[in-house]
Protein backbone atom coordinates (compact mmCIF):
# COMPACT_ATOMS: atom_id res chain seq x y z
CA UNK A 1 0.00 0.00 0.00
CA UNK A 2 3.05 2.29 0.18
CA UNK A 3 6.37 2.76 -1.59
CA UNK A 4 9.43 4.72 -0.49
CA UNK A 5 12.53 5.46 -2.55
CA UNK A 6 15.53 6.25 -0.34
CA UNK A 7 19.25 6.73 -0.85
CA UNK A 8 21.84 5.69 1.68
CA UNK A 9 24.32 8.53 2.04
CA UNK A 10 27.54 8.66 4.03
CA UNK A 11 25.77 10.49 6.87
CA UNK A 12 22.27 8.98 6.79
CA UNK A 13 19.32 8.01 4.65
CA UNK A 14 17.66 10.47 2.30
CA UNK A 15 14.03 10.26 1.27
CA UNK A 16 13.61 10.71 -2.47
CA UNK A 17 9.97 9.97 -3.18
CA UNK A 18 7.08 8.40 -1.28
CA UNK A 19 3.61 7.46 -2.36
CA UNK A 20 0.75 5.42 -1.00
CA UNK A 21 -2.78 4.38 -1.78
CA UNK A 22 -4.95 7.43 -1.01
CA UNK A 23 -7.69 5.12 0.27
CA UNK A 24 -5.27 4.21 3.08
CA UNK A 25 -4.68 7.83 4.19
CA UNK A 26 -6.05 7.12 7.69
CA UNK A 27 -3.14 4.71 8.31
CA UNK A 28 -0.68 7.65 8.19
CA UNK A 29 1.68 5.77 5.90
CA UNK A 30 3.84 8.84 5.18
CA UNK A 31 4.61 9.11 8.88
CA UNK A 32 5.29 5.37 9.06
CA UNK A 33 7.73 5.66 6.14
CA UNK A 34 9.64 8.49 7.84
CA UNK A 35 9.82 6.64 11.15
CA UNK A 36 11.15 3.59 9.31
CA UNK A 37 13.81 5.72 7.59
CA UNK A 38 14.85 7.26 10.92
CA UNK A 39 15.10 3.77 12.44
CA UNK A 40 17.29 2.61 9.54
CA UNK A 41 19.63 5.57 10.14
CA UNK A 42 19.83 4.77 13.86
CA UNK A 43 20.47 1.06 13.21
CA UNK A 44 23.27 1.95 10.79
CA UNK A 45 24.67 4.44 13.35
CA UNK A 46 24.28 7.27 10.89
CA UNK A 47 23.61 10.74 12.34
CA UNK A 48 20.92 11.96 9.93
CA UNK A 49 17.67 11.10 8.25
CA UNK A 50 16.94 13.53 5.42
CA UNK A 51 13.15 13.46 5.14
CA UNK A 52 13.03 14.81 1.61
CA UNK A 53 11.25 17.81 0.19
CA UNK A 54 8.87 19.80 2.35
CA UNK A 55 6.62 22.40 0.76
CA UNK A 56 4.98 24.62 3.33
CA UNK A 57 1.23 24.79 2.73
CA UNK A 58 1.17 21.57 0.70
CA UNK A 59 -1.37 19.36 2.49
CA UNK A 60 0.23 16.11 1.34
CA UNK A 61 3.56 17.11 2.96
CA UNK A 62 2.33 18.69 6.20
CA UNK A 63 3.15 15.58 8.25
CA UNK A 64 6.88 16.17 7.66
CA UNK A 65 6.63 19.41 9.63
CA UNK A 66 5.81 17.41 12.76
CA UNK A 67 9.31 15.91 12.95
CA UNK A 68 11.70 17.87 15.14
CA UNK A 69 14.39 19.03 15.19
CA UNK A 70 14.46 20.01 11.55
CA UNK A 71 16.85 21.97 9.40
CA UNK A 72 16.55 23.51 5.94
CA UNK A 73 19.42 23.77 3.47
CA UNK A 74 19.52 27.36 2.25
CA UNK A 75 20.81 28.67 -1.07
CA UNK A 76 24.13 29.63 0.52
CA UNK A 77 24.78 25.96 1.37
CA UNK A 78 24.22 26.38 5.11
CA UNK A 79 21.78 24.23 7.10
CA UNK A 80 19.66 26.29 9.52
CA UNK A 81 17.03 25.38 12.10
CA UNK A 82 13.57 25.25 10.53
CA UNK A 83 10.20 26.36 11.83
CA UNK A 84 8.06 24.24 9.55
CA UNK A 85 4.68 24.36 11.28
CA UNK A 86 4.52 28.05 12.22
PDB file of N, CA, C and O in Angstrom:
ATOM      1  N   UNK A   1       0.812  -1.211   0.000  1.00  0.00           N
ATOM      2  CA  UNK A   1       0.000   0.000   0.000  1.00  0.00           C
ATOM      3  C   UNK A   1       0.846   1.261   0.000  1.00  0.00           C
ATOM      4  O   UNK A   1       0.312   2.359  -0.161  1.00  0.00           O
ATOM      5  N   UNK A   2       2.173   1.125   0.180  1.00  0.00           N
ATOM      6  CA  UNK A   2       3.049   2.294   0.184  1.00  0.00           C
ATOM      7  C   UNK A   2       4.402   1.931  -0.408  1.00  0.00           C
ATOM      8  O   UNK A   2       4.852   0.789  -0.321  1.00  0.00           O
ATOM      9  N   UNK A   3       5.044   2.936  -1.016  1.00  0.00           N
ATOM     10  CA  UNK A   3       6.373   2.757  -1.591  1.00  0.00           C
ATOM     11  C   UNK A   3       7.231   3.945  -1.171  1.00  0.00           C
ATOM     12  O   UNK A   3       6.767   5.085  -1.152  1.00  0.00           O
ATOM     13  N   UNK A   4       8.482   3.662  -0.835  1.00  0.00           N
ATOM     14  CA  UNK A   4       9.431   4.722  -0.494  1.00  0.00           C
ATOM     15  C   UNK A   4      10.725   4.483  -1.257  1.00  0.00           C
ATOM     16  O   UNK A   4      11.268   3.378  -1.241  1.00  0.00           O
ATOM     17  N   UNK A   5      11.213   5.510  -1.918  1.00  0.00           N
ATOM     18  CA  UNK A   5      12.528   5.460  -2.551  1.00  0.00           C
ATOM     19  C   UNK A   5      13.469   6.256  -1.659  1.00  0.00           C
ATOM     20  O   UNK A   5      13.221   7.427  -1.371  1.00  0.00           O
ATOM     21  N   UNK A   6      14.560   5.610  -1.218  1.00  0.00           N
ATOM     22  CA  UNK A   6      15.535   6.250  -0.343  1.00  0.00           C
ATOM     23  C   UNK A   6      16.937   5.982  -0.860  1.00  0.00           C
ATOM     24  O   UNK A   6      17.199   4.959  -1.492  1.00  0.00           O
ATOM     25  N   UNK A   7      17.831   6.916  -0.579  1.00  0.00           N
ATOM     26  CA  UNK A   7      19.251   6.731  -0.851  1.00  0.00           C
ATOM     27  C   UNK A   7      19.976   6.611   0.476  1.00  0.00           C
ATOM     28  O   UNK A   7      19.650   7.306   1.439  1.00  0.00           O
ATOM     29  N   UNK A   8      20.969   5.719   0.522  1.00  0.00           N
ATOM     30  CA  UNK A   8      21.845   5.691   1.678  1.00  0.00           C
ATOM     31  C   UNK A   8      23.032   6.588   1.357  1.00  0.00           C
ATOM     32  O   UNK A   8      23.754   6.373   0.384  1.00  0.00           O
ATOM     33  N   UNK A   9      23.212   7.590   2.194  1.00  0.00           N
ATOM     34  CA  UNK A   9      24.316   8.526   2.043  1.00  0.00           C
ATOM     35  C   UNK A   9      25.397   8.195   3.072  1.00  0.00           C
ATOM     36  O   UNK A   9      25.225   7.283   3.881  1.00  0.00           O
ATOM     37  N   UNK A  10      26.488   8.916   3.044  1.00  0.00           N
ATOM     38  CA  UNK A  10      27.543   8.664   4.026  1.00  0.00           C
ATOM     39  C   UNK A  10      27.129   9.078   5.432  1.00  0.00           C
ATOM     40  O   UNK A  10      27.667   8.563   6.413  1.00  0.00           O
ATOM     41  N   UNK A  11      26.168  10.011   5.540  1.00  0.00           N
ATOM     42  CA  UNK A  11      25.768  10.493   6.869  1.00  0.00           C
ATOM     43  C   UNK A  11      24.343  10.123   7.263  1.00  0.00           C
ATOM     44  O   UNK A  11      23.883  10.534   8.328  1.00  0.00           O
ATOM     45  N   UNK A  12      23.634   9.365   6.443  1.00  0.00           N
ATOM     46  CA  UNK A  12      22.266   8.982   6.789  1.00  0.00           C
ATOM     47  C   UNK A  12      21.495   8.501   5.575  1.00  0.00           C
ATOM     48  O   UNK A  12      22.066   8.262   4.511  1.00  0.00           O
ATOM     49  N   UNK A  13      20.203   8.364   5.750  1.00  0.00           N
ATOM     50  CA  UNK A  13      19.315   8.011   4.651  1.00  0.00           C
ATOM     51  C   UNK A  13      18.613   9.274   4.166  1.00  0.00           C
ATOM     52  O   UNK A  13      18.343  10.184   4.949  1.00  0.00           O
ATOM     53  N   UNK A  14      18.326   9.320   2.889  1.00  0.00           N
ATOM     54  CA  UNK A  14      17.664  10.473   2.296  1.00  0.00           C
ATOM     55  C   UNK A  14      16.416  10.014   1.558  1.00  0.00           C
ATOM     56  O   UNK A  14      16.484   9.161   0.674  1.00  0.00           O
ATOM     57  N   UNK A  15      15.283  10.585   1.927  1.00  0.00           N
ATOM     58  CA  UNK A  15      14.031  10.260   1.266  1.00  0.00           C
ATOM     59  C   UNK A  15      13.953  10.943  -0.087  1.00  0.00           C
ATOM     60  O   UNK A  15      14.134  12.157  -0.185  1.00  0.00           O
ATOM     61  N   UNK A  16      13.688  10.179  -1.117  1.00  0.00           N
ATOM     62  CA  UNK A  16      13.613  10.715  -2.473  1.00  0.00           C
ATOM     63  C   UNK A  16      12.159  10.928  -2.887  1.00  0.00           C
ATOM     64  O   UNK A  16      11.777  12.012  -3.328  1.00  0.00           O
ATOM     65  N   UNK A  17      11.362   9.883  -2.740  1.00  0.00           N
ATOM     66  CA  UNK A  17       9.969   9.965  -3.179  1.00  0.00           C
ATOM     67  C   UNK A  17       9.160   8.921  -2.427  1.00  0.00           C
ATOM     68  O   UNK A  17       9.600   7.783  -2.264  1.00  0.00           O
ATOM     69  N   UNK A  18       7.988   9.309  -1.975  1.00  0.00           N
ATOM     70  CA  UNK A  18       7.078   8.396  -1.276  1.00  0.00           C
ATOM     71  C   UNK A  18       5.705   8.498  -1.926  1.00  0.00           C
ATOM     72  O   UNK A  18       5.297   9.570  -2.372  1.00  0.00           O
ATOM     73  N   UNK A  19       5.014   7.399  -1.974  1.00  0.00           N
ATOM     74  CA  UNK A  19       3.609   7.458  -2.360  1.00  0.00           C
ATOM     75  C   UNK A  19       2.874   6.286  -1.734  1.00  0.00           C
ATOM     76  O   UNK A  19       3.467   5.267  -1.381  1.00  0.00           O
ATOM     77  N   UNK A  20       1.578   6.460  -1.610  1.00  0.00           N
ATOM     78  CA  UNK A  20       0.754   5.421  -1.000  1.00  0.00           C
ATOM     79  C   UNK A  20      -0.655   5.520  -1.544  1.00  0.00           C
ATOM     80  O   UNK A  20      -1.053   6.528  -2.126  1.00  0.00           O
ATOM     81  N   UNK A  21      -1.392   4.454  -1.339  1.00  0.00           N
ATOM     82  CA  UNK A  21      -2.778   4.382  -1.785  1.00  0.00           C
ATOM     83  C   UNK A  21      -3.592   5.431  -1.026  1.00  0.00           C
ATOM     84  O   UNK A  21      -3.674   5.362   0.201  1.00  0.00           O
ATOM     85  N   UNK A  22      -4.189   6.392  -1.712  1.00  0.00           N
ATOM     86  CA  UNK A  22      -4.952   7.434  -1.013  1.00  0.00           C
ATOM     87  C   UNK A  22      -6.125   6.895  -0.199  1.00  0.00           C
ATOM     88  O   UNK A  22      -6.587   7.559   0.729  1.00  0.00           O
ATOM     89  N   UNK A  23      -6.604   5.716  -0.530  1.00  0.00           N
ATOM     90  CA  UNK A  23      -7.685   5.123   0.268  1.00  0.00           C
ATOM     91  C   UNK A  23      -7.187   4.664   1.639  1.00  0.00           C
ATOM     92  O   UNK A  23      -7.989   4.361   2.523  1.00  0.00           O
ATOM     93  N   UNK A  24      -5.877   4.614   1.813  1.00  0.00           N
ATOM     94  CA  UNK A  24      -5.274   4.206   3.079  1.00  0.00           C
ATOM     95  C   UNK A  24      -4.749   5.397   3.885  1.00  0.00           C
ATOM     96  O   UNK A  24      -3.968   5.213   4.819  1.00  0.00           O
ATOM     97  N   UNK A  25      -5.166   6.600   3.536  1.00  0.00           N
ATOM     98  CA  UNK A  25      -4.684   7.825   4.189  1.00  0.00           C
ATOM     99  C   UNK A  25      -4.796   7.770   5.717  1.00  0.00           C
ATOM    100  O   UNK A  25      -3.915   8.276   6.412  1.00  0.00           O
ATOM    101  N   UNK A  26      -5.843   7.177   6.239  1.00  0.00           N
ATOM    102  CA  UNK A  26      -6.052   7.117   7.694  1.00  0.00           C
ATOM    103  C   UNK A  26      -4.952   6.336   8.409  1.00  0.00           C
ATOM    104  O   UNK A  26      -4.776   6.495   9.617  1.00  0.00           O
ATOM    105  N   UNK A  27      -4.217   5.502   7.693  1.00  0.00           N
ATOM    106  CA  UNK A  27      -3.145   4.708   8.306  1.00  0.00           C
ATOM    107  C   UNK A  27      -1.868   5.513   8.516  1.00  0.00           C
ATOM    108  O   UNK A  27      -0.915   5.003   9.105  1.00  0.00           O
ATOM    109  N   UNK A  28      -1.828   6.753   8.049  1.00  0.00           N
ATOM    110  CA  UNK A  28      -0.679   7.647   8.191  1.00  0.00           C
ATOM    111  C   UNK A  28       0.610   7.001   7.675  1.00  0.00           C
ATOM    112  O   UNK A  28       1.626   6.966   8.371  1.00  0.00           O
ATOM    113  N   UNK A  29       0.549   6.502   6.468  1.00  0.00           N
ATOM    114  CA  UNK A  29       1.678   5.774   5.899  1.00  0.00           C
ATOM    115  C   UNK A  29       2.894   6.656   5.643  1.00  0.00           C
ATOM    116  O   UNK A  29       4.023   6.171   5.718  1.00  0.00           O
ATOM    117  N   UNK A  30       2.698   7.937   5.342  1.00  0.00           N
ATOM    118  CA  UNK A  30       3.837   8.841   5.177  1.00  0.00           C
ATOM    119  C   UNK A  30       4.638   8.931   6.461  1.00  0.00           C
ATOM    120  O   UNK A  30       5.867   8.878   6.438  1.00  0.00           O
ATOM    121  N   UNK A  31       3.943   9.069   7.579  1.00  0.00           N
ATOM    122  CA  UNK A  31       4.612   9.107   8.882  1.00  0.00           C
ATOM    123  C   UNK A  31       5.323   7.790   9.156  1.00  0.00           C
ATOM    124  O   UNK A  31       6.453   7.782   9.643  1.00  0.00           O
ATOM    125  N   UNK A  32       4.672   6.687   8.846  1.00  0.00           N
ATOM    126  CA  UNK A  32       5.291   5.372   9.056  1.00  0.00           C
ATOM    127  C   UNK A  32       6.575   5.236   8.230  1.00  0.00           C
ATOM    128  O   UNK A  32       7.575   4.706   8.716  1.00  0.00           O
ATOM    129  N   UNK A  33       6.545   5.714   6.990  1.00  0.00           N
ATOM    130  CA  UNK A  33       7.732   5.660   6.138  1.00  0.00           C
ATOM    131  C   UNK A  33       8.876   6.457   6.766  1.00  0.00           C
ATOM    132  O   UNK A  33      10.008   5.978   6.814  1.00  0.00           O
ATOM    133  N   UNK A  34       8.589   7.671   7.248  1.00  0.00           N
ATOM    134  CA  UNK A  34       9.644   8.494   7.837  1.00  0.00           C
ATOM    135  C   UNK A  34      10.205   7.861   9.100  1.00  0.00           C
ATOM    136  O   UNK A  34      11.418   7.875   9.311  1.00  0.00           O
ATOM    137  N   UNK A  35       9.347   7.311   9.938  1.00  0.00           N
ATOM    138  CA  UNK A  35       9.820   6.643  11.155  1.00  0.00           C
ATOM    139  C   UNK A  35      10.717   5.464  10.792  1.00  0.00           C
ATOM    140  O   UNK A  35      11.744   5.242  11.433  1.00  0.00           O
ATOM    141  N   UNK A  36      10.333   4.712   9.770  1.00  0.00           N
ATOM    142  CA  UNK A  36      11.153   3.589   9.314  1.00  0.00           C
ATOM    143  C   UNK A  36      12.511   4.069   8.824  1.00  0.00           C
ATOM    144  O   UNK A  36      13.528   3.437   9.113  1.00  0.00           O
ATOM    145  N   UNK A  37      12.547   5.178   8.085  1.00  0.00           N
ATOM    146  CA  UNK A  37      13.811   5.717   7.588  1.00  0.00           C
ATOM    147  C   UNK A  37      14.692   6.187   8.745  1.00  0.00           C
ATOM    148  O   UNK A  37      15.902   5.964   8.731  1.00  0.00           O
ATOM    149  N   UNK A  38      14.100   6.827   9.733  1.00  0.00           N
ATOM    150  CA  UNK A  38      14.854   7.259  10.916  1.00  0.00           C
ATOM    151  C   UNK A  38      15.426   6.042  11.639  1.00  0.00           C
ATOM    152  O   UNK A  38      16.585   6.056  12.054  1.00  0.00           O
ATOM    153  N   UNK A  39      14.623   4.994  11.792  1.00  0.00           N
ATOM    154  CA  UNK A  39      15.100   3.765  12.437  1.00  0.00           C
ATOM    155  C   UNK A  39      16.270   3.155  11.669  1.00  0.00           C
ATOM    156  O   UNK A  39      17.234   2.692  12.278  1.00  0.00           O
ATOM    157  N   UNK A  40      16.196   3.150  10.351  1.00  0.00           N
ATOM    158  CA  UNK A  40      17.292   2.608   9.535  1.00  0.00           C
ATOM    159  C   UNK A  40      18.570   3.414   9.760  1.00  0.00           C
ATOM    160  O   UNK A  40      19.655   2.837   9.838  1.00  0.00           O
ATOM    161  N   UNK A  41      18.458   4.727   9.863  1.00  0.00           N
ATOM    162  CA  UNK A  41      19.627   5.569  10.135  1.00  0.00           C
ATOM    163  C   UNK A  41      20.221   5.244  11.501  1.00  0.00           C
ATOM    164  O   UNK A  41      21.438   5.128  11.644  1.00  0.00           O
ATOM    165  N   UNK A  42      19.363   5.101  12.499  1.00  0.00           N
ATOM    166  CA  UNK A  42      19.831   4.770  13.855  1.00  0.00           C
ATOM    167  C   UNK A  42      20.518   3.404  13.862  1.00  0.00           C
ATOM    168  O   UNK A  42      21.606   3.260  14.421  1.00  0.00           O
ATOM    169  N   UNK A  43      19.892   2.407  13.247  1.00  0.00           N
ATOM    170  CA  UNK A  43      20.473   1.058  13.211  1.00  0.00           C
ATOM    171  C   UNK A  43      21.832   1.036  12.522  1.00  0.00           C
ATOM    172  O   UNK A  43      22.712   0.265  12.905  1.00  0.00           O
ATOM    173  N   UNK A  44      22.004   1.879  11.510  1.00  0.00           N
ATOM    174  CA  UNK A  44      23.273   1.946  10.787  1.00  0.00           C
ATOM    175  C   UNK A  44      24.259   2.903  11.467  1.00  0.00           C
ATOM    176  O   UNK A  44      25.367   3.113  10.974  1.00  0.00           O
ATOM    177  N   UNK A  45      23.853   3.473  12.588  1.00  0.00           N
ATOM    178  CA  UNK A  45      24.671   4.441  13.345  1.00  0.00           C
ATOM    179  C   UNK A  45      25.067   5.647  12.497  1.00  0.00           C
ATOM    180  O   UNK A  45      26.193   6.142  12.554  1.00  0.00           O
ATOM    181  N   UNK A  46      24.103   6.090  11.720  1.00  0.00           N
ATOM    182  CA  UNK A  46      24.285   7.270  10.892  1.00  0.00           C
ATOM    183  C   UNK A  46      23.573   8.442  11.565  1.00  0.00           C
ATOM    184  O   UNK A  46      22.482   8.255  12.104  1.00  0.00           O
ATOM    185  N   UNK A  47      24.151   9.637  11.552  1.00  0.00           N
ATOM    186  CA  UNK A  47      23.606  10.745  12.341  1.00  0.00           C
ATOM    187  C   UNK A  47      22.353  11.418  11.788  1.00  0.00           C
ATOM    188  O   UNK A  47      21.674  12.133  12.525  1.00  0.00           O
ATOM    189  N   UNK A  48      22.030  11.210  10.516  1.00  0.00           N
ATOM    190  CA  UNK A  48      20.922  11.965   9.931  1.00  0.00           C
ATOM    191  C   UNK A  48      19.922  11.100   9.179  1.00  0.00           C
ATOM    192  O   UNK A  48      20.240  10.024   8.673  1.00  0.00           O
ATOM    193  N   UNK A  49      18.712  11.613   9.130  1.00  0.00           N
ATOM    194  CA  UNK A  49      17.670  11.100   8.247  1.00  0.00           C
ATOM    195  C   UNK A  49      17.129  12.327   7.524  1.00  0.00           C
ATOM    196  O   UNK A  49      16.486  13.182   8.133  1.00  0.00           O
ATOM    197  N   UNK A  50      17.387  12.407   6.246  1.00  0.00           N
ATOM    198  CA  UNK A  50      16.940  13.534   5.422  1.00  0.00           C
ATOM    199  C   UNK A  50      15.549  13.174   4.898  1.00  0.00           C
ATOM    200  O   UNK A  50      15.412  12.295   4.047  1.00  0.00           O
ATOM    201  N   UNK A  51      14.527  13.848   5.404  1.00  0.00           N
ATOM    202  CA  UNK A  51      13.148  13.456   5.139  1.00  0.00           C
ATOM    203  C   UNK A  51      12.663  13.771   3.735  1.00  0.00           C
ATOM    204  O   UNK A  51      11.567  13.357   3.356  1.00  0.00           O
ATOM    205  N   UNK A  52      13.441  14.483   2.972  1.00  0.00           N
ATOM    206  CA  UNK A  52      13.035  14.812   1.613  1.00  0.00           C
ATOM    207  C   UNK A  52      12.360  16.171   1.551  1.00  0.00           C
ATOM    208  O   UNK A  52      12.312  16.901   2.541  1.00  0.00           O
ATOM    209  N   UNK A  53      11.850  16.494   0.401  1.00  0.00           N
ATOM    210  CA  UNK A  53      11.254  17.807   0.190  1.00  0.00           C
ATOM    211  C   UNK A  53      10.078  18.062   1.127  1.00  0.00           C
ATOM    212  O   UNK A  53       9.289  17.169   1.436  1.00  0.00           O
ATOM    213  N   UNK A  54       9.993  19.309   1.563  1.00  0.00           N
ATOM    214  CA  UNK A  54       8.866  19.798   2.349  1.00  0.00           C
ATOM    215  C   UNK A  54       8.428  21.099   1.699  1.00  0.00           C
ATOM    216  O   UNK A  54       9.232  22.014   1.522  1.00  0.00           O
ATOM    217  N   UNK A  55       7.171  21.180   1.348  1.00  0.00           N
ATOM    218  CA  UNK A  55       6.620  22.400   0.763  1.00  0.00           C
ATOM    219  C   UNK A  55       5.567  22.926   1.720  1.00  0.00           C
ATOM    220  O   UNK A  55       4.491  22.347   1.868  1.00  0.00           O
ATOM    221  N   UNK A  56       5.896  24.034   2.365  1.00  0.00           N
ATOM    222  CA  UNK A  56       4.977  24.624   3.332  1.00  0.00           C
ATOM    223  C   UNK A  56       3.652  24.955   2.648  1.00  0.00           C
ATOM    224  O   UNK A  56       3.629  25.566   1.580  1.00  0.00           O
ATOM    225  N   UNK A  57       2.552  24.545   3.277  1.00  0.00           N
ATOM    226  CA  UNK A  57       1.230  24.788   2.726  1.00  0.00           C
ATOM    227  C   UNK A  57       0.720  23.674   1.835  1.00  0.00           C
ATOM    228  O   UNK A  57      -0.442  23.689   1.428  1.00  0.00           O
ATOM    229  N   UNK A  58       1.573  22.705   1.524  1.00  0.00           N
ATOM    230  CA  UNK A  58       1.165  21.567   0.695  1.00  0.00           C
ATOM    231  C   UNK A  58       0.586  20.499   1.626  1.00  0.00           C
ATOM    232  O   UNK A  58       1.319  19.910   2.421  1.00  0.00           O
ATOM    233  N   UNK A  59      -0.699  20.250   1.535  1.00  0.00           N
ATOM    234  CA  UNK A  59      -1.368  19.358   2.489  1.00  0.00           C
ATOM    235  C   UNK A  59      -0.797  17.944   2.501  1.00  0.00           C
ATOM    236  O   UNK A  59      -0.809  17.283   3.539  1.00  0.00           O
ATOM    237  N   UNK A  60      -0.301  17.475   1.369  1.00  0.00           N
ATOM    238  CA  UNK A  60       0.231  16.109   1.343  1.00  0.00           C
ATOM    239  C   UNK A  60       1.619  16.006   1.966  1.00  0.00           C
ATOM    240  O   UNK A  60       2.136  14.900   2.127  1.00  0.00           O
ATOM    241  N   UNK A  61       2.233  17.132   2.321  1.00  0.00           N
ATOM    242  CA  UNK A  61       3.556  17.109   2.957  1.00  0.00           C
ATOM    243  C   UNK A  61       3.545  17.643   4.379  1.00  0.00           C
ATOM    244  O   UNK A  61       4.591  17.666   5.028  1.00  0.00           O
ATOM    245  N   UNK A  62       2.407  18.069   4.877  1.00  0.00           N
ATOM    246  CA  UNK A  62       2.335  18.686   6.200  1.00  0.00           C
ATOM    247  C   UNK A  62       2.873  17.796   7.317  1.00  0.00           C
ATOM    248  O   UNK A  62       3.442  18.303   8.284  1.00  0.00           O
ATOM    249  N   UNK A  63       2.703  16.487   7.202  1.00  0.00           N
ATOM    250  CA  UNK A  63       3.149  15.579   8.252  1.00  0.00           C
ATOM    251  C   UNK A  63       4.657  15.677   8.497  1.00  0.00           C
ATOM    252  O   UNK A  63       5.112  15.410   9.609  1.00  0.00           O
ATOM    253  N   UNK A  64       5.433  16.051   7.490  1.00  0.00           N
ATOM    254  CA  UNK A  64       6.885  16.173   7.665  1.00  0.00           C
ATOM    255  C   UNK A  64       7.238  17.295   8.630  1.00  0.00           C
ATOM    256  O   UNK A  64       8.275  17.241   9.291  1.00  0.00           O
ATOM    257  N   UNK A  65       6.390  18.302   8.717  1.00  0.00           N
ATOM    258  CA  UNK A  65       6.629  19.414   9.628  1.00  0.00           C
ATOM    259  C   UNK A  65       6.492  19.043  11.091  1.00  0.00           C
ATOM    260  O   UNK A  65       6.866  19.828  11.963  1.00  0.00           O
ATOM    261  N   UNK A  66       5.965  17.868  11.376  1.00  0.00           N
ATOM    262  CA  UNK A  66       5.805  17.414  12.758  1.00  0.00           C
ATOM    263  C   UNK A  66       7.084  16.821  13.336  1.00  0.00           C
ATOM    264  O   UNK A  66       7.182  16.632  14.549  1.00  0.00           O
ATOM    265  N   UNK A  67       8.060  16.527  12.492  1.00  0.00           N
ATOM    266  CA  UNK A  67       9.306  15.915  12.948  1.00  0.00           C
ATOM    267  C   UNK A  67      10.289  16.998  13.362  1.00  0.00           C
ATOM    268  O   UNK A  67      10.576  17.919  12.597  1.00  0.00           O
ATOM    269  N   UNK A  68      10.797  16.877  14.572  1.00  0.00           N
ATOM    270  CA  UNK A  68      11.700  17.873  15.141  1.00  0.00           C
ATOM    271  C   UNK A  68      12.894  17.166  15.764  1.00  0.00           C
ATOM    272  O   UNK A  68      12.728  16.041  16.235  1.00  0.00           O
ATOM    273  N   UNK A  69      14.063  17.741  15.797  1.00  0.00           N
ATOM    274  CA  UNK A  69      14.392  19.028  15.185  1.00  0.00           C
ATOM    275  C   UNK A  69      14.487  18.885  13.675  1.00  0.00           C
ATOM    276  O   UNK A  69      14.647  17.785  13.145  1.00  0.00           O
ATOM    277  N   UNK A  70      14.385  20.002  13.005  1.00  0.00           N
ATOM    278  CA  UNK A  70      14.457  20.013  11.545  1.00  0.00           C
ATOM    279  C   UNK A  70      15.353  21.161  11.099  1.00  0.00           C
ATOM    280  O   UNK A  70      15.428  22.207  11.744  1.00  0.00           O
ATOM    281  N   UNK A  71      16.018  20.937   9.993  1.00  0.00           N
ATOM    282  CA  UNK A  71      16.854  21.969   9.397  1.00  0.00           C
ATOM    283  C   UNK A  71      16.521  22.082   7.915  1.00  0.00           C
ATOM    284  O   UNK A  71      16.063  21.125   7.291  1.00  0.00           O
ATOM    285  N   UNK A  72      16.758  23.267   7.365  1.00  0.00           N
ATOM    286  CA  UNK A  72      16.548  23.506   5.941  1.00  0.00           C
ATOM    287  C   UNK A  72      17.881  23.947   5.341  1.00  0.00           C
ATOM    288  O   UNK A  72      18.583  24.786   5.906  1.00  0.00           O
ATOM    289  N   UNK A  73      18.216  23.367   4.189  1.00  0.00           N
ATOM    290  CA  UNK A  73      19.424  23.769   3.469  1.00  0.00           C
ATOM    291  C   UNK A  73      19.092  25.011   2.645  1.00  0.00           C
ATOM    292  O   UNK A  73      18.232  24.970   1.765  1.00  0.00           O
ATOM    293  N   UNK A  74      19.764  26.090   2.930  1.00  0.00           N
ATOM    294  CA  UNK A  74      19.518  27.359   2.247  1.00  0.00           C
ATOM    295  C   UNK A  74      20.402  27.486   1.011  1.00  0.00           C
ATOM    296  O   UNK A  74      21.341  26.713   0.822  1.00  0.00           O
ATOM    297  N   UNK A  75      20.091  28.460   0.184  1.00  0.00           N
ATOM    298  CA  UNK A  75      20.807  28.675  -1.071  1.00  0.00           C
ATOM    299  C   UNK A  75      22.294  28.924  -0.899  1.00  0.00           C
ATOM    300  O   UNK A  75      23.072  28.697  -1.827  1.00  0.00           O
ATOM    301  N   UNK A  76      22.702  29.390   0.281  1.00  0.00           N
ATOM    302  CA  UNK A  76      24.128  29.634   0.522  1.00  0.00           C
ATOM    303  C   UNK A  76      24.865  28.375   0.977  1.00  0.00           C
ATOM    304  O   UNK A  76      26.051  28.428   1.304  1.00  0.00           O
ATOM    305  N   UNK A  77      24.148  27.226   0.997  1.00  0.00           N
ATOM    306  CA  UNK A  77      24.775  25.961   1.367  1.00  0.00           C
ATOM    307  C   UNK A  77      24.850  25.701   2.857  1.00  0.00           C
ATOM    308  O   UNK A  77      25.502  24.750   3.287  1.00  0.00           O
ATOM    309  N   UNK A  78      24.191  26.532   3.653  1.00  0.00           N
ATOM    310  CA  UNK A  78      24.224  26.382   5.110  1.00  0.00           C
ATOM    311  C   UNK A  78      22.888  25.830   5.602  1.00  0.00           C
ATOM    312  O   UNK A  78      21.821  26.312   5.221  1.00  0.00           O
ATOM    313  N   UNK A  79      22.970  24.800   6.464  1.00  0.00           N
ATOM    314  CA  UNK A  79      21.777  24.233   7.097  1.00  0.00           C
ATOM    315  C   UNK A  79      21.412  25.102   8.289  1.00  0.00           C
ATOM    316  O   UNK A  79      22.275  25.440   9.100  1.00  0.00           O
ATOM    317  N   UNK A  80      20.138  25.467   8.401  1.00  0.00           N
ATOM    318  CA  UNK A  80      19.660  26.291   9.520  1.00  0.00           C
ATOM    319  C   UNK A  80      18.405  25.666  10.110  1.00  0.00           C
ATOM    320  O   UNK A  80      17.637  25.000   9.417  1.00  0.00           O
ATOM    321  N   UNK A  81      18.213  25.895  11.417  1.00  0.00           N
ATOM    322  CA  UNK A  81      17.026  25.383  12.102  1.00  0.00           C
ATOM    323  C   UNK A  81      15.772  25.863  11.379  1.00  0.00           C
ATOM    324  O   UNK A  81      15.684  27.013  10.947  1.00  0.00           O
ATOM    325  N   UNK A  82      14.806  24.954  11.259  1.00  0.00           N
ATOM    326  CA  UNK A  82      13.569  25.253  10.531  1.00  0.00           C
ATOM    327  C   UNK A  82      12.404  25.379  11.498  1.00  0.00           C
ATOM    328  O   UNK A  82      12.356  24.722  12.538  1.00  0.00           O
ATOM    329  N   UNK A  83      11.474  26.238  11.127  1.00  0.00           N
ATOM    330  CA  UNK A  83      10.195  26.363  11.829  1.00  0.00           C
ATOM    331  C   UNK A  83       9.136  26.022  10.793  1.00  0.00           C
ATOM    332  O   UNK A  83       8.565  26.902  10.148  1.00  0.00           O
ATOM    333  N   UNK A  84       8.884  24.718  10.647  1.00  0.00           N
ATOM    334  CA  UNK A  84       8.058  24.242   9.550  1.00  0.00           C
ATOM    335  C   UNK A  84       6.564  24.387   9.778  1.00  0.00           C
ATOM    336  O   UNK A  84       5.808  24.523   8.817  1.00  0.00           O
ATOM    337  N   UNK A  85       6.121  24.360  11.026  1.00  0.00           N
ATOM    338  CA  UNK A  85       4.683  24.358  11.278  1.00  0.00           C
ATOM    339  C   UNK A  85       4.161  25.719  11.721  1.00  0.00           C
ATOM    340  O   UNK A  85       2.973  25.839  12.021  1.00  0.00           O
ATOM    341  N   UNK A  86       4.977  26.717  11.771  1.00  0.00           N
ATOM    342  CA  UNK A  86       4.520  28.051  12.217  1.00  0.00           C
ATOM    343  C   UNK A  86       4.041  28.883  11.066  1.00  0.00           C
ATOM    344  O   UNK A  86       3.624  30.024  11.260  1.00  0.00           O
TER     345      UNK A  86
END
